[in-house]
Amino acid sequence: APSAPTAITLAVGQDLVSIFFATNPEKDIKGYTIYRSLDKDLEISKWLMLTPELLERNSFQDKTVEGGKQYFYYITATDTAGNISPPSAIVSESTPAR
């Protein structure tokens, strides 16, 4: 399976969180899946999948956030054979209150 995505950074704007991460070193990566939760202790299989289609670039804008909340994210990589990486480290950011 591919390695977990790394070097994830978040940038918060009004009504959006921009997510950036390093491209995986494996050459056969088909894409990435981004997951979100408001509770970092929630079992990760229950987190919300933000990208039902594999993301083919190494950035994403989450435009479904609300102000004044803390959001947690993790990312997985999927290769052309359908193997899924372990989850990345969890990253979090708080959106500005309105």
Summary of the structure (lengths in Angstrom):
residues: 98
radius of gyration: 13.2
end to end distance: 42.0
largest distance: 44.1
contacts: 278
relative contact order: 0.35
helix: 3%
strand: 42%
